[in-house]
Amino acid sequence: MVIRQEQGNYHQVNLIMNTSLLNFIKEAVDVDTTSYYYFKDKYAIDLLSYTLEAGEVSIHQLKKSHWGFLLQKDVLQKVTSRLPNQRLSREQLRYFWAADSRHYTLSVGQWGKHSKHRNDDWYQTSRPGVNLVLQLNFGHEHNTCYYQLVQPKKHTRPFSYLGHPIAEKGHTLAWTRMDIDLDTGEVLIEEVQNDWLRTVREVLTSVKQGEEHWRLHRMNTDKEKFLRYYHEEIRWHERVWDEAILSAAVWFIKRELGISRIYFHTFETGNIMKQLTYSQPPRSLYTKLPRRFGFQKTDEAPKFLQQDKYLKRTFRKHKNLTWFYLNLENCG
């Protein structure tokens, strides 16, 4: 379902993404428990599939386009090496599937508080209001391994932070927060994050050093089983989690919301807009990750941020703000 085509059913009271607008979107998209499969570098195939919606294109043309860099990925070289006429179609991309893929599910939640002013940095939203949260949750392969080897104690989630926007059901690998404006047709990706892998790594370090990590008291496991869980399951997700959640976000924005103009915070601007002083995120998530997807830097802020009265002082004070920007308007 394309949300923007249904916008006439919702009369937006103001530009801030409030709870009513969020609930409207959640009811319209209905992606909870949607299956989402991913393999390494699948985002390259997904991005090209948006480009090729209108038909097929020659490899020569693709190489000269904005998306030419994607052809360097092994997954696309496997596809293009089989083309008899050096022309690529969306159907040919659709039928490619890597053997080493994993199953996830998607769910939607919310984060933030709808108010006229934001008085602290707890919610880390750029403007007052709420964010939609897209959650990437582990699939059945992981969960089977998790319950067999980690054996979490009843009513515990040893690798999760319950104060973060994780799914109510299932186990959340990662999530992204986004601010959505249906009037301007823009989405700002506020955050990409995971707790699960980082926490497993913390326990792993303690186990290897022969130390007793407090989280082990939430599990009925031993050193051997925990190491098996890490090596047999977690190492695979460590390789792909960041690109998997961003790929899911782009799919959600393009396919479900029907929005093609996507912004992503740069490291410096994100810290300013979200008032982050001490708990700053990993720099690579706000530098290398968006570039891998073809986002380009711009000093033009999303229109809905420019229109927000609360942020006018921020824009006056900081003159060198930049964002990453991805435009999929010409991709079908």
Secondary structure as the mmCIF struct_conf table of DSSP 4:
data_model
#
loop_
_struct_conf.conf_type_id
_struct_conf.id
_struct_conf.beg_label_comp_id
_struct_conf.beg_label_asym_id
_struct_conf.beg_label_seq_id
_struct_conf.end_label_comp_id
_struct_conf.end_label_asym_id
_struct_conf.end_label_seq_id
HELX_RH_3T_P HELX_RH_3T_P1 ILE A 3 ASN A 9
BEND BEND1 VAL A 13 ILE A 16
HELX_RH_AL_P HELX_RH_AL_P1 THR A 19 VAL A 29
TURN_TY1_P TURN_TY1_P1 ASP A 32 THR A 33
STRN STRN1 THR A 34 TYR A 38
TURN_TY1_P TURN_TY1_P2 LYS A 40 ASP A 41
HELX_RH_AL_P HELX_RH_AL_P2 LYS A 42 THR A 51
HELX_RH_3T_P HELX_RH_3T_P2 LEU A 52 ALA A 54
STRN STRN2 VAL A 57 SER A 58
HELX_RH_AL_P HELX_RH_AL_P3 ILE A 59 LYS A 64
BEND BEND2 SER A 65 SER A 65
TURN_TY1_P TURN_TY1_P3 HIS A 66 TRP A 67
HELX_RH_3T_P HELX_RH_3T_P3 GLY A 68 GLN A 72
BEND BEND3 LYS A 73 LYS A 73
HELX_RH_AL_P HELX_RH_AL_P4 ASP A 74 THR A 80
TURN_TY1_P TURN_TY1_P4 SER A 81 ARG A 82
BEND BEND4 PRO A 84 GLN A 86
STRN STRN3 ARG A 87 LEU A 88
HELX_RH_AL_P HELX_RH_AL_P5 ARG A 90 ARG A 94
TURN_TY1_P TURN_TY1_P5 TYR A 95 TYR A 95
BEND BEND5 ALA A 99 ASP A 100
STRN STRN4 ARG A 102 LYS A 113
BEND BEND6 LYS A 116 LYS A 116
BEND BEND7 ASP A 120 TYR A 123
BEND BEND8 SER A 126 PRO A 128
STRN STRN5 GLY A 129 PHE A 138
HELX_RH_AL_P HELX_RH_AL_P6 HIS A 140 CYS A 145
HELX_RH_PI_P HELX_RH_PI_P1 TYR A 146 VAL A 150
STRN STRN6 PRO A 152 PRO A 152
HELX_LH_PP_P HELX_LH_PP_P1 LYS A 153 LYS A 153
TURN_TY1_P TURN_TY1_P6 LYS A 154 HIS A 155
TURN_TY1_P TURN_TY1_P7 PRO A 158 PHE A 159
TURN_TY1_P TURN_TY1_P8 LEU A 162 GLY A 163
BEND BEND9 HIS A 164 HIS A 164
BEND BEND10 GLU A 168 GLY A 170
STRN STRN7 THR A 172 ASP A 181
TURN_TY1_P TURN_TY1_P9 LEU A 182 GLY A 185
STRN STRN8 GLU A 186 GLN A 193
BEND BEND11 ASP A 195 ASP A 195
HELX_RH_AL_P HELX_RH_AL_P7 TRP A 196 LYS A 208
TURN_TY1_P TURN_TY1_P10 GLN A 209 GLY A 210
HELX_RH_3T_P HELX_RH_3T_P4 TRP A 214 ARG A 218
STRN STRN9 MET A 219 MET A 219
HELX_RH_AL_P HELX_RH_AL_P8 LYS A 223 TYR A 229
HELX_RH_PI_P HELX_RH_PI_P2 TYR A 230 ILE A 234
HELX_RH_AL_P HELX_RH_AL_P9 ARG A 235 TRP A 251
HELX_RH_PI_P HELX_RH_PI_P3 PHE A 252 GLU A 256
BEND BEND12 LEU A 257 LEU A 257
STRN STRN10 ARG A 261 HIS A 265
HELX_RH_AL_P HELX_RH_AL_P10 PHE A 267 MET A 273
TURN_TY1_P TURN_TY1_P11 LYS A 274 GLN A 275
BEND BEND13 THR A 277 SER A 279
HELX_LH_PP_P HELX_LH_PP_P2 GLN A 280 PRO A 282
HELX_RH_3T_P HELX_RH_3T_P5 ARG A 283 TYR A 286
TURN_TY1_P TURN_TY1_P12 THR A 287 THR A 287
HELX_RH_AL_P HELX_RH_AL_P11 LYS A 288 ARG A 292
TURN_TY1_P TURN_TY1_P13 PHE A 293 GLY A 294
STRN STRN11 GLN A 296 THR A 298
BEND BEND14 ASP A 299 ASP A 299
HELX_RH_AL_P HELX_RH_AL_P12 LYS A 303 GLN A 306
TURN_TY1_P TURN_TY1_P14 GLN A 307 GLN A 307
HELX_RH_3T_P HELX_RH_3T_P6 LYS A 309 LEU A 311
HELX_RH_AL_P HELX_RH_AL_P13 LYS A 312 LYS A 317
BEND BEND15 LYS A 319 LYS A 319
STRN STRN12 TRP A 323 ASN A 327
TURN_TY1_P TURN_TY1_P15 GLU A 329 ASN A 330
#
